[in-house]
């Protein structure tokens, strides 16, 4: 699969699921193993405040769990978060025309 095909499928899945691209970036970063706010920010190149807000949203939606009693917290995907990431990366989805 060409990189452009993958990008088109990913973008189509984000639209189809009515999900924000920045939220998709953060959940995929956590799935990829970036577990702290600073590394998620580095990986996604999003503004730190944006990452904070997205992490809070993903936690409230049940896609990510936060661990630790104080900063820096560790973030890990839930089963639902792993499923979401799988759906975003689903290669069987055809890109929209």
N, C-alpha and C positions, 0 to 999 in steps of 0.2 A: 504494500500500500504506500502510495506516495504521501509525503508530508502534507501537501495541499489537500489531498483527499481526507486525511485524518482531521485537519483543521476544519474543513467543511462539515464533516460529520459531527465533530465536537460542537461547532457553532450551531448546527441544526438541532442537536440534542438540547443545548442550553435554551434555545428559543422554544422548542417543543415543550420543555418542562417548565417554561415560564420562570426561569431561574436567572439571576443576575450573573454576568460574566465574572465580576469581581468575587462574588461568593463562590463560584465554581473554581476560580483560581485558588482561593484559600482552602476549600475542602480538598482539592487535589494536592496541595502542598502538604497538608496534614497527612493525607494518605501516603504520600511519597516519603514521609519520615521527618518532615520539618515539624518539630514538636514545641518549639518555643516562639513567643511573639517575634523576637528579633530575627530568627531564621525564616519565619513565615514572611515577614516584611521583606527580607532580602530576596527570598525566592520569587515572590510575586511582584516586587517593585511597587507595591501599593503604599500609600501614605500610612504611617503607623496608626493614626486615628481611625482610618478606614478599616484597617485590619482589626483593631479593637472592636469596632462596631459590628463588623461581620462575624467575628468570633462569638460575640455576645448573641447575635441572631442565630447562628448555627447551634450554639448551646441550647438556647430556648426552644429551637425546633427539634432538638434531640439528635442532631447529626454529629455532635462533638461533645466530649466530656472534658472538663478541666480538673487537673489534679494538682494538689499542693495547698499548703496553708497560707503561703505568701508568695510574692513574686520572686523569681520568674516562675510562672505556672507552666505546667506541661499539658499539652492538648493531645488528645487521642480520639480517633474516630469511633463512633458507636457502630453497631451492626447496620443500623439504618444509614449512617454516613458512608459506610463502605458500599452499601447497595446503591446509594445516590451516585457515588463516584463511578461505580460500574455502569450505571445507566448513562452518565454523561460521556463515558468513553466507549459505549456500545457500538461496535463496528458494524453491526447488522442493521443499524438505522440508516436509511437512505437520506442523503442531504436534500433539503428542500430546493426546488428549482430556482 
